[in-house]
Amino acid sequence: MSTDKRLPTLPEVLFVLISFTLIMFLFVVEFSLPIQLALLTTWFVIMLVGWRIGYSYKEMQDGLLKGIYDGSEAVLVLISVGALIGTWIAGGVVPSIIYYGLTIIHPSIFLLAAFIICAITSIATGTSFGSAGTAGIAMMGIGASFGLPVALVAGAVISGCYVGDKLSPLSDTTVMTASLSKVNLIDHIKSMSYVSGPAFLIAGTLFVITGYFFIDNSGDLSQAEATMTALSEYFNISWYMVIPAAVVIVLLALKMPSIPVILFGALLGSIWAFLFQGVGALESINILYAGGEINSGVEFIDNLLNRGGISFMLDVIVLILFALGVGGLMEKTGILRVICIKMLAWADNAGKTTVTTMLSGFFGNFFGGAAYVSVITASKITEENYDRLGIDRRVLSRNTEAGGTVTTPMVPWSDGGVFMATTLGVSTLTYLPFLWFNFLVIIISLLYGFTNKFIWYTESQDNNQNQDKIVN
């Protein structure tokens, strides 16, 4: 066989994409096999095409490992958040937040409150994972105590978490997208506000309407009271239980590195478990890895709180590593490049260019399994088209987030999808219809693209500077 390498043909690309989808369906839906095995099997399908077009196994392995390396920070975050969830439950942090939340939040406005609280937490901390693993778990407990559908509550929680993941200057994906698109960070955030602002207001309104008209009366208050009783009997509930949460939020807001801050918060949870919850010294340390075990007598509280610890995240970590490997192989073998070429030939205006960017971001999540991969594919695959059409790169960065960041929790095997499902205890396809903020960001971005609203173009001036004009 010739050692000359070539780009895969369109039939070869379609073979990989169709095989990927078919393998996912057969393994997960038809045979109920672990999704990790489906992703591992996909490695060999891509390698078969890679071998056919001239790549050696060593070269493909290098691409696979690079894909894993590029997304390895997400794995470290998962490990840290797993430890934090376990100790914050055992230390009474999450139970205290649930308890006090039940006393002050009315059921009819709970969905809006959950959406806003998670949005504020994610903006302050810059992490959707950390927000879901702390405030999100607490909101799930409160919502379940009110008798609300857990999928609807998860939709409000995740929607709020991705407000900050998209807009916070502390968010790694926000910073990464601005950098990849060669746009000033603040300009990038301002550009996103044209989309995220309306999406936030509309999503908030939908949660209010749902709360007032679709939640029966004032909610199941008897269940809320039973939850409060069980929590107060099993845990020491007090205001100072939430100190670890306040410390972590403040440190993250001060732009301290997220992983050591989250691990420090997990350590505080262990200390709180020992000092205030009667947990033994060695057991409180072991909870960092193994998590704790709750027997409160209330089934849904036990289901909610029997989670956490590094070991709780091991299956998730394996899944994400395999998904990142798929993305690395597709990048190395040129499959993503072929998709790029086909899309660029079609996109000849702002609307079509918006579609290609968002599809590239979604492909990054679907085939690469991580938000980091999605913002790379969305920005790098389509950046040439923005320059060719004279569209300001602030539009590129905005569309990259719309197609990449916000679609991450929509893909069951992506890092965001797996993390949210595992942490909140609701499957991806179950909470998917309620990700109203995420869907609105996509819809509004497409609307702007095809109506040419808030699409900035660049003009060359005599002084070699660029001016912006808004086409209304």
C-alpha positions in Angstrom: 0.0 0.0 0.0 1.2 3.5 -0.8 2.4 5.6 2.1 1.1 8.8 0.5 -1.7 10.3 2.5 -4.8 11.9 1.1 -8.0 13.4 2.4 -10.8 11.0 2.8 -13.4 11.1 0.0 -17.0 12.1 0.8 -18.2 8.5 0.7 -15.5 7.5 3.2 -16.6 10.4 5.5 -20.2 9.4 5.2 -19.2 5.8 6.0 -17.7 7.0 9.3 -20.6 9.2 10.2 -23.2 6.6 9.4 -21.3 3.9 11.1 -20.9 6.1 14.2 -24.6 6.8 14.4 -25.5 3.1 13.7 -23.1 1.8 16.4 -24.5 4.2 18.9 -28.0 3.1 18.2 -27.3 -0.6 18.3 -25.1 -0.6 21.4 -27.1 1.9 23.5 -30.7 1.5 22.3 -31.0 -2.0 20.8 -28.6 -4.0 23.0 -28.4 -1.8 26.1 -24.6 -2.0 26.1 -22.4 0.6 27.7 -21.9 3.7 25.5 -18.2 3.5 26.3 -18.0 0.3 24.2 -19.8 2.0 21.4 -17.2 4.8 21.3 -14.3 2.3 21.6 -15.7 0.4 18.6 -15.9 3.7 16.6 -12.1 4.1 17.1 -11.5 1.1 14.9 -14.0 2.2 12.2 -12.1 5.5 11.9 -8.8 3.7 12.0 -9.9 1.5 9.1 -10.5 4.6 7.0 -7.3 6.2 8.2 -5.3 3.1 7.2 -7.0 3.1 3.8 -6.0 6.7 3.1 -2.3 6.2 4.1 -2.0 6.7 7.9 0.0 4.3 10.0 -1.3 3.1 13.3 1.4 5.1 15.1 0.2 8.3 13.4 -3.4 7.7 14.3 -2.5 6.8 17.9 -0.7 10.2 18.1 -3.9 11.9 16.9 -6.0 9.9 19.3 -3.7 10.9 22.2 -3.7 14.5 21.2 -7.5 14.5 21.2 -7.5 13.1 24.8 -4.8 15.6 25.8 -6.7 18.6 24.5 -9.7 17.7 26.6 -7.8 16.4 29.7 -8.7 19.5 31.7 -12.3 18.4 31.7 -11.3 15.1 33.2 -9.4 16.9 36.1 -12.5 19.1 36.6 -14.7 16.0 36.8 -12.4 14.4 39.4 -12.4 17.6 41.5 -16.2 18.1 41.3 -16.8 14.4 42.1 -14.8 14.8 45.3 -16.5 18.1 46.1 -20.1 16.7 45.7 -19.3 13.8 48.0 -17.9 15.9 50.9 -20.4 18.7 50.5 -23.3 16.3 50.9 -21.6 14.5 53.9 -20.6 17.9 55.4 -24.1 19.2 55.4 -23.4 21.9 52.8 -25.9 20.7 50.1 -28.5 19.5 52.7 -28.5 22.9 54.4 -28.9 24.8 51.1 -31.9 22.5 50.2 -33.4 23.0 53.7 -33.2 26.8 53.6 -34.3 26.9 50.0 -37.5 25.1 50.9 -38.2 27.7 53.6 -37.8 30.8 51.3 -38.7 29.8 47.7 -42.3 29.5 46.7 -43.2 26.6 44.4 -44.8 28.8 41.8 -41.6 30.8 41.2 -39.2 28.0 41.9 -38.2 27.2 38.3 -37.4 30.9 37.7 -35.4 31.0 41.0 -33.5 27.8 40.1 -32.7 29.3 36.6 -31.5 32.6 38.1 -29.6 31.1 41.0 -27.6 28.7 38.8 -27.0 31.6 36.3 -25.6 33.8 39.0 -23.5 31.0 40.4 -22.1 30.1 37.0 -21.3 33.8 36.1 -19.6 34.3 39.4 -17.6 31.0 39.1 -17.2 30.6 35.4 -18.0 26.9 35.5 -21.2 25.1 34.5 -19.9 21.8 36.0 -19.1 23.4 39.4 -22.5 25.2 39.4 -24.4 22.1 38.6 -22.5 20.1 41.2 -23.3 22.6 43.9 -26.2 24.9 43.4 -27.7 22.5 40.8 -27.9 19.6 43.2 -29.5 21.8 45.8 -32.1 23.0 43.3 -32.9 19.4 42.3 -33.6 18.6 45.9 -35.8 21.5 46.4 -37.7 20.9 43.2 -38.2 17.3 44.0 -39.5 18.2 47.4 -42.1 20.5 45.8 -43.2 17.5 43.7 -42.0 19.0 40.4 -40.9 16.9 37.4 -37.2 16.3 37.8 -36.6 16.7 34.0 -38.2 20.2 34.1 -36.1 21.2 37.2 -32.9 19.8 35.5 -33.8 21.9 32.4 -34.0 25.1 34.5 -30.7 24.2 36.3 -28.7 23.4 33.2 -30.1 26.4 31.4 -28.9 28.7 34.2 -25.5 26.9 34.4 -24.8 27.6 30.7 -25.6 31.3 31.0 -22.4 31.7 32.9 -20.5 29.2 30.9 -21.2 31.4 28.0 -20.9 34.9 29.4 -18.6 34.7 32.4 -15.1 36.2 31.8 -13.9 33.4 34.2 -15.3 30.6 31.9 -12.6 28.6 30.2 -14.7 28.1 27.1 -15.4 31.8 26.9 -11.7 32.7 27.1 -10.8 29.8 24.8 -13.4 30.9 22.2 -12.2 34.5 22.2 -8.6 33.4 21.8 -9.3 31.0 19.0 -11.4 33.6 17.2 -8.7 36.3 17.8 -11.3 38.6 19.5 -10.9 40.7 22.6 -12.5 38.9 25.5 -14.7 41.8 26.6 -15.8 42.4 22.9 -16.6 38.7 22.7 -18.8 38.9 25.8 -20.5 42.1 24.5 -21.2 40.4 21.2 -22.8 37.4 22.9 -25.0 39.6 25.0 -27.0 40.5 21.9 -28.1 36.8 21.8 -27.9 35.8 25.4 -29.8 38.8 26.8 -33.1 38.1 24.8 -32.6 34.3 25.3 -32.3 34.8 29.1 -35.4 37.0 29.3 -37.5 34.7 27.1 -36.4 31.6 29.0 -37.1 33.2 32.3 -40.5 34.2 31.2 -41.2 30.6 30.0 -40.1 29.3 33.4 -42.4 31.8 35.2 -45.4 30.8 33.0 -44.7 27.2 33.6 -44.5 27.8 37.3 -47.8 29.7 37.5 -50.0 27.7 35.0 -48.6 24.2 34.9 -47.6 23.5 38.5 -50.5 22.2 40.5 -51.6 24.9 43.0 -48.7 25.6 45.3 -46.8 22.4 44.8 -46.7 19.4 47.1 -45.9 21.2 50.4 -46.4 18.0 52.5 -43.5 16.4 50.6 -41.4 19.5 51.2 -42.1 19.4 54.9 -41.2 15.7 55.0 -38.0 16.5 53.3 -37.1 19.3 55.7 -37.9 16.9 58.6 -35.7 14.1 57.2 -32.8 16.5 56.5 -32.9 18.1 60.0 -33.0 14.6 61.6 -30.1 13.3 59.6 -27.9 16.4 59.3 -26.8 19.3 61.5 -28.5 22.1 59.6 -27.1 25.6 60.2 -26.1 28.8 58.4 -22.4 28.0 58.9 -22.8 24.8 56.9 -22.8 26.9 53.7 -19.4 28.6 54.5 -17.5 26.1 52.2 -19.8 27.1 49.3 -19.3 30.8 49.9 -15.5 30.3 50.1 -15.4 28.5 46.8 -17.6 31.0 45.0 -15.5 33.9 46.3 -12.2 32.3 45.3 -13.4 31.5 41.8 -14.8 35.0 41.5 -11.3 36.3 42.4 -10.0 34.4 39.3 -8.2 31.7 41.3 -7.6 28.5 39.3 -10.7 26.4 39.3 -9.3 22.9 39.9 -7.3 23.7 43.1 -10.2 25.9 44.4 -12.7 23.1 43.8 -10.4 20.6 45.5 -9.9 23.0 48.4 -13.7 23.2 48.7 -13.9 19.4 48.8 -11.3 19.4 51.6 -13.5 21.9 53.5 -16.4 19.6 53.1 -14.4 16.8 54.7 -13.5 19.0 57.6 -17.2 20.1 58.0 -18.3 16.4 57.9 -15.8 15.7 60.8 -16.5 18.8 62.8 -20.3 19.2 62.5 -21.8 16.0 61.2 -20.3 13.4 63.4 -18.3 11.6 60.7 -15.1 9.9 61.7 -11.8 11.4 60.7 -10.7 8.6 58.4 -14.2 8.3 56.9 -14.5 12.0 56.2 -11.2 11.7 54.2 -12.4 8.5 52.4 -15.5 10.3 51.3 -13.3 12.4 48.9 -12.8 9.2 46.9 -15.7 6.9 47.7 -18.5 9.3 48.5 -20.9 8.9 51.4 -24.0 6.8 52.0 -27.3 8.5 53.1 -30.2 6.7 54.7 -32.6 9.5 55.5 -35.8 7.5 55.1 -37.1 9.6 52.2 -36.4 7.7 49.0 -35.9 10.5 46.6 -33.6 12.4 49.0 -31.5 9.2 49.3 -31.4 8.8 45.5 -30.4 12.5 45.2 -27.8 12.6 47.9 -26.2 9.1 47.5 -23.7 10.4 45.0 -20.3 12.0 44.8 -16.7 11.0 45.4 -14.1 10.5 42.7 -15.2 6.9 42.2 -18.6 8.2 41.3 -17.1 9.9 38.2 -15.0 7.0 37.0 -17.5 5.7 34.4 -17.9 9.3 33.2 -14.2 9.8 32.9 -13.8 6.6 30.8 -16.6 7.7 28.5 -15.1 11.2 28.0 -11.6 9.7 27.3 -13.1 7.5 24.6 -15.1 10.4 23.1 -12.1 12.6 23.0 -10.2 9.8 21.2 -12.9 9.8 18.5 -12.4 13.5 18.0 -8.7 13.2 17.9 -8.9 10.4 15.3 -11.3 12.4 13.1 -9.1 15.4 13.2 -5.9 13.5 12.4 -7.4 11.5 9.5 -8.9 14.7 7.9 -12.5 13.8 8.3 -13.3 17.1 9.9 -11.4 18.9 7.2 -13.5 17.3 4.5 -16.7 18.4 6.3 -15.2 21.9 6.5 -14.5 22.1 2.8 -18.0 21.0 1.9 -19.6 23.5 4.2 -17.4 26.4 3.1 -18.4 25.8 -0.6 -22.1 26.2 0.4 -21.9 29.2 2.8 -22.0 32.3 0.7 -23.8 34.7 3.1 -24.1 35.5 6.8 -27.0 33.1 7.4 -25.4 30.1 5.8 -22.1 30.9 7.5 -23.9 31.0 10.9 -25.4 27.6 10.1 -22.0 26.1 9.2 -20.3 27.5 12.4 -23.1 26.1 14.6 -23.0 22.7 12.8 -19.3 22.6 13.2 -19.6 23.2 16.9 -22.3 20.5 17.2 -20.2 18.0 15.2 -17.4 18.8 17.7 -19.6 17.7 20.6 -21.3 14.8 18.7 -18.1 13.3 17.3 -15.5 14.8 19.7 -17.4 14.5 22.9 -16.3 17.7 24.6 -16.9 21.5 24.7 -13.2 22.1 24.1 -13.3 20.2 20.9 -16.5 21.9 19.7 -15.2 25.5 20.1 -12.1 24.4 18.1 -14.0 22.8 15.3 -16.6 25.7 15.1 -14.0 28.5 15.0 -11.2 26.9 13.0 -13.4 25.1 10.4 -15.3 28.3 9.4 -13.1 31.3 10.2 -11.9 31.6 6.6 -15.5 32.2 5.5 -16.0 35.1 7.9 -12.8 36.8 6.5 -13.8 36.1 2.9 -17.2 37.6 3.4 -15.9 40.5 5.5 -17.9 39.5 8.6 -16.3 40.7 11.9 -14.8 37.9 13.9 -17.0 38.9 16.9 -19.8 37.2 15.0 -17.6 34.1 14.5 -16.9 33.9 18.3 -20.5 34.5 19.2 -21.7 31.7 16.8 -19.0 29.4 18.0 -20.4 29.6 21.5 -23.9 29.1 20.2 -23.0 26.0 18.2 -20.4 24.6 20.5 -20.8 25.6 24.2 -24.6 25.5 24.5 -25.0 22.2 22.6 -22.6 20.3 24.8 -25.3 19.1 27.4 -27.5 18.1 24.5 -25.2 15.2 23.4 -25.6 12.2 25.7 -21.9 11.1 25.4 -20.3 14.6 25.5 -18.5 15.7 28.7 -21.3 18.1 29.5 -24.1 15.7 28.7 -22.6 12.9 30.7 -21.7 15.2 33.6 -25.2 16.8 33.8 -27.0 13.5 33.6 -24.8 11.8 36.2 -24.7 14.7 38.6 -28.4 15.7 38.5 -29.7 12.1 38.1 -31.7 12.8 34.9 -30.9 11.3 31.5 -29.8 13.7 28.7 -32.8 12.8 26.5 -35.2 13.3 29.4 -34.0 16.9 30.3 -33.3 17.8 26.6 -36.7 19.3 25.8 -36.4 21.7 28.8 -33.1 23.4 27.9 -35.0 26.5 26.9 -32.1 29.0 27.2 -29.8 26.8 25.1 -32.4 26.3 22.3 -33.2 30.0 22.3 -29.5 31.0 21.9 -29.4 28.7 18.8 -32.7 30.1 17.4 -31.8 33.8 17.9 -28.3 33.3 16.5 -29.8 31.8 13.3 -32.5 34.5 13.2 -29.8 37.2 13.3 -27.8 35.5 10.6 -30.6 35.2 8.1 -32.1 38.6 8.8 -28.6 40.3 8.9 -29.5 41.8 12.3 -26.5 42.6 14.6 -24.1 41.2 12.0 -21.0 43.4 11.9 -18.9 43.8 8.8 -15.4 45.2 8.5 -14.3 48.0 6.2 -10.7 48.9 5.3 -10.0 52.6 6.1 -7.3 54.9 4.9 -5.7 54.7 8.3 -5.7 50.9 8.1 -8.0 50.5 11.0 -11.3 48.7 11.0 -14.7 50.3 11.5 -17.8 48.3 12.3 -21.2 48.9 10.7 -24.4 47.2 11.8 -26.6 46.1 9.0 -30.2 46.6 10.2 
